[in-house]
Amino acid sequence: MDRQSEGPTCFLRWTVQKVAHQLYAVAATNNGCDYDFVGNFGTLSEANRAGRQYICDRQHALLKRNTLEMEAA
């Protein structure tokens, strides 16, 4: 069986929530259930940029880990 078909699908998403005047909290997930706190940001655009960057970094890390696992097998 192909190893790519064995793995779970990724559910990459981030959320931005306004918590105070000019303060936005960002959380992100890659499985749809467990969210990681990314940080607090002063503007909405900064918060969205941080969420996108976090997801991008997580996706690259997961792909690298899967590639290394496939090479080791």
LOMARDO-476655 format. One record per residue: x, y negated, z of N, C-alpha, C, O in turn. Coordinates in Angstrom, 2 decimals. Atoms other than C-alpha are relative to their C-alpha. Example, Ala and Ser with C-alpha at 12.3 -4.5 7.8 and 13.67 -1.06 7.14 Angstrom:
BEGIN
{{0.89 1.19 0.00} {12.30 4.50 7.80} {0.90 -1.20 0.00} {1.94 -1.18 0.66}} {{-0.82 1.19 -0.06} {13.67 1.06 7.14} {-0.77 -1.09 0.73} {-0.26 -2.20 0.90}} 
This chain:
BEGIN
{{0.84 1.18 0.00} {0.00 0.00 0.00} {0.89 -1.25 0.00} {1.94 -1.25 0.63}} {{-0.74 1.26 0.08} {1.22 -3.52 -0.77} {-0.03 -0.71 1.34} {-1.09 -0.86 1.94}} {{-0.08 0.66 -1.31} {2.45 -5.32 2.36} {-0.81 -1.29 0.07} {-1.33 -1.64 1.12}} {{0.75 1.24 -0.01} {0.79 -8.56 1.32} {-1.48 0.24 0.27} {-2.13 -0.61 0.88}} {{1.41 -0.27 -0.24} {-2.65 -6.94 1.40} {-0.25 0.47 1.43} {-1.40 0.50 1.87}} {{0.17 -0.47 -1.38} {-2.01 -5.62 4.94} {-0.14 -1.14 1.00} {-0.78 -0.98 2.03}} {{-0.04 1.10 -0.96} {-1.51 -8.99 6.61} {-1.31 -0.75 0.08} {-2.11 -0.73 -0.85}} {{1.21 0.81 -0.15} {-4.25 -11.24 7.98} {0.09 -1.26 -0.86} {1.18 -1.76 -1.13}} {{0.00 1.24 0.77} {-5.30 -14.22 5.94} {0.24 -1.17 0.93} {-0.15 -1.14 2.10}} {{-0.27 1.20 -0.79} {-4.16 -17.60 7.16} {-1.18 -0.95 -0.08} {-1.81 -1.09 -1.12}} {{1.07 0.98 -0.10} {-6.68 -20.16 8.28} {0.64 -1.27 0.50} {0.61 -1.56 1.70}} {{-0.77 1.18 -0.39} {-4.69 -23.37 8.26} {-0.92 -1.20 0.05} {-1.53 -1.59 -0.94}} {{0.89 1.15 -0.20} {-6.58 -26.32 9.70} {0.51 -0.84 1.15} {1.10 -0.32 2.10}} {{-0.30 0.88 -1.12} {-6.01 -29.33 11.89} {-1.21 -0.88 0.28} {-2.03 -1.13 -0.60}} {{1.09 0.89 -0.39} {-8.39 -31.54 13.78} {0.58 -1.26 0.63} {1.63 -1.24 1.27}} {{-0.39 1.28 -0.59} {-8.13 -35.17 14.80} {-1.19 -0.49 0.81} {-2.32 -0.54 0.31}} {{1.06 0.49 -0.87} {-10.13 -36.51 17.72} {0.44 -1.31 0.63} {1.54 -1.43 1.16}} {{-0.29 1.29 -0.64} {-10.28 -40.10 18.92} {-0.22 0.16 1.50} {-1.31 0.52 1.94}} {{0.09 -0.17 -1.45} {-9.55 -40.05 22.64} {-0.03 -1.32 0.75} {-0.45 -1.37 1.90}} {{0.02 1.34 -0.59} {-9.15 -43.78 23.35} {0.18 -1.01 -1.13} {0.38 -0.64 -2.29}} {{-0.23 1.04 1.00} {-8.80 -47.11 21.58} {1.41 0.16 -0.58} {2.39 0.12 0.16}} {{-1.25 -0.20 0.73} {-6.05 -46.57 18.99} {0.81 1.18 0.54} {2.04 1.09 0.63}} {{-0.68 -1.22 -0.43} {-5.22 -43.08 20.31} {-0.76 1.20 -0.54} {-1.94 1.40 -0.23}} {{0.60 -1.16 0.64} {-5.92 -39.92 18.31} {0.80 1.24 0.38} {2.03 1.26 0.28}} {{-0.62 -1.27 -0.35} {-5.20 -36.37 19.47} {-0.13 0.95 -1.19} {-1.18 1.02 -1.83}} {{-0.03 -0.93 1.11} {-4.23 -33.74 16.89} {0.24 1.40 0.53} {1.11 1.62 1.37}} {{-0.19 -1.42 -0.30} {-4.59 -29.96 17.23} {-0.06 0.75 -1.32} {-0.75 0.33 -2.25}} {{-0.06 -0.76 1.25} {-3.87 -27.33 14.58} {-0.09 1.50 0.29} {0.26 1.95 1.38}} {{0.13 -1.44 -0.13} {-4.57 -23.63 14.00} {0.43 0.67 -1.29} {0.34 0.08 -2.37}} {{-0.27 -0.78 1.19} {-3.41 -20.94 11.63} {-0.83 1.29 -0.03} {-0.71 2.08 -0.97}} {{0.86 -1.19 0.00} {-5.93 -18.26 12.62} {-1.48 -0.33 0.22} {-2.31 0.57 0.21}} {{1.39 0.39 -0.16} {-9.13 -20.24 13.19} {-0.51 0.06 1.43} {-1.62 -0.41 1.70}} {{0.44 -0.13 -1.40} {-9.30 -19.50 16.94} {0.90 -0.76 0.96} {0.43 -1.57 1.76}} {{-0.96 0.57 -0.95} {-6.16 -20.56 18.78} {0.60 -1.28 -0.56} {1.27 -1.27 -1.58}} {{-0.51 1.29 0.44} {-5.32 -24.24 18.47} {1.23 -0.38 0.82} {1.27 -0.17 2.03}} {{-1.19 0.54 -0.64} {-1.90 -25.72 19.25} {-0.14 -1.52 0.04} {-0.56 -2.13 -0.94}} {{0.02 1.45 -0.11} {-1.71 -29.28 20.53} {1.21 -0.55 -0.74} {2.34 -0.16 -0.46}} {{-1.08 0.58 0.79} {0.35 -31.31 18.05} {0.51 -1.28 0.64} {1.72 -1.49 0.73}} {{-0.43 1.23 -0.65} {0.38 -34.67 19.80} {-1.05 -1.09 -0.06} {-2.13 -0.90 -0.62}} {{0.85 1.19 0.03} {-1.20 -38.09 20.30} {0.65 -1.03 -0.92} {1.87 -1.18 -0.93}} {{-0.51 0.94 0.98} {-0.88 -40.76 17.63} {-0.83 -1.28 0.04} {-2.00 -1.26 0.42}} {{0.62 1.31 -0.11} {-1.70 -44.44 17.39} {-0.97 -0.36 -1.10} {-1.86 -1.18 -0.89}} {{0.92 0.30 1.10} {-3.45 -44.48 14.02} {-0.53 1.30 -0.58} {0.05 2.37 -0.42}} {{0.62 -1.17 0.63} {-5.72 -42.14 12.14} {0.89 0.55 -1.11} {1.00 1.76 -1.27}} {{-0.87 -0.48 1.08} {-3.33 -41.98 9.18} {1.22 0.74 0.55} {1.63 1.75 -0.02}} {{-1.12 -0.71 -0.65} {-0.41 -41.01 11.47} {-0.45 1.37 0.49} {0.28 2.35 0.35}} {{0.53 -1.25 -0.53} {-2.57 -38.33 13.07} {-0.21 1.02 -1.11} {0.18 2.18 -0.97}} {{0.21 -0.92 1.12} {-3.58 -36.81 9.73} {1.32 0.42 -0.63} {1.48 1.58 -1.01}} {{-1.33 -0.33 0.55} {0.00 -36.97 8.45} {0.69 1.04 0.89} {1.30 1.98 0.39}} {{-0.60 -0.96 -0.93} {1.19 -35.14 11.58} {-0.67 1.36 -0.09} {0.00 2.39 -0.03}} {{0.71 -1.27 0.15} {-1.51 -32.49 11.20} {0.41 0.72 -1.26} {0.65 1.93 -1.24}} {{-0.44 -0.60 1.26} {-0.58 -31.90 7.57} {1.42 0.53 0.11} {1.71 1.64 -0.36}} {{-1.39 -0.42 -0.14} {3.12 -31.72 8.43} {0.12 1.24 0.87} {0.90 2.15 0.56}} {{-0.03 -1.16 -0.90} {2.51 -29.28 11.29} {-0.44 1.26 -0.74} {0.20 2.31 -0.64}} {{0.51 -1.15 0.76} {0.47 -26.98 9.05} {1.01 0.44 -1.05} {1.25 1.63 -1.23}} {{-1.01 -0.31 1.02} {3.08 -27.19 6.29} {1.18 0.74 0.63} {1.65 1.74 0.09}} {{-1.12 -0.64 -0.69} {5.86 -26.30 8.75} {-0.35 1.40 0.46} {0.45 2.32 0.33}} {{0.46 -1.33 -0.45} {3.85 -23.41 10.19} {-0.10 0.97 -1.17} {0.30 2.13 -1.06}} {{0.14 -0.84 1.17} {3.09 -22.07 6.73} {1.37 0.46 -0.50} {1.55 1.63 -0.83}} {{-1.34 -0.37 0.43} {6.77 -22.15 5.75} {0.64 1.00 0.96} {1.31 1.93 0.53}} {{-0.55 -0.91 -0.99} {7.75 -20.43 9.00} {-0.62 1.40 -0.15} {0.09 2.40 -0.07}} {{0.66 -1.29 0.18} {5.16 -17.68 8.46} {0.48 0.70 -1.27} {0.73 1.91 -1.26}} {{-0.48 -0.59 1.25} {6.25 -17.14 4.86} {1.43 0.51 0.14} {1.76 1.58 -0.36}} {{-1.38 -0.42 -0.21} {9.90 -16.97 5.90} {0.05 1.27 0.84} {0.80 2.20 0.54}} {{0.03 -1.19 -0.86} {9.12 -14.48 8.67} {-0.48 1.22 -0.77} {0.10 2.30 -0.63}} {{0.50 -1.12 0.78} {7.08 -12.30 6.31} {1.02 0.47 -1.03} {1.16 1.67 -1.26}} {{-1.03 -0.35 0.98} {9.85 -12.41 3.70} {1.11 0.79 0.68} {1.57 1.80 0.14}} {{-1.05 -0.70 -0.73} {12.45 -11.37 6.28} {-0.45 1.40 0.42} {0.33 2.35 0.36}} {{0.53 -1.31 -0.37} {10.21 -8.52 7.48} {-0.05 0.94 -1.20} {0.24 2.13 -1.08}} {{0.07 -0.84 1.20} {9.72 -7.29 3.93} {1.40 0.43 -0.45} {1.58 1.56 -0.91}} {{-1.37 -0.36 0.36} {13.48 -7.39 3.26} {0.57 1.04 0.94} {1.36 1.89 0.52}} {{-0.51 -0.95 -0.98} {14.17 -5.45 6.45} {-0.61 1.39 -0.19} {-0.02 2.39 0.21}} {{0.69 -1.28 0.14} {11.69 -2.72 5.52} {0.56 0.84 -1.11} {0.08 1.95 -1.36}} 
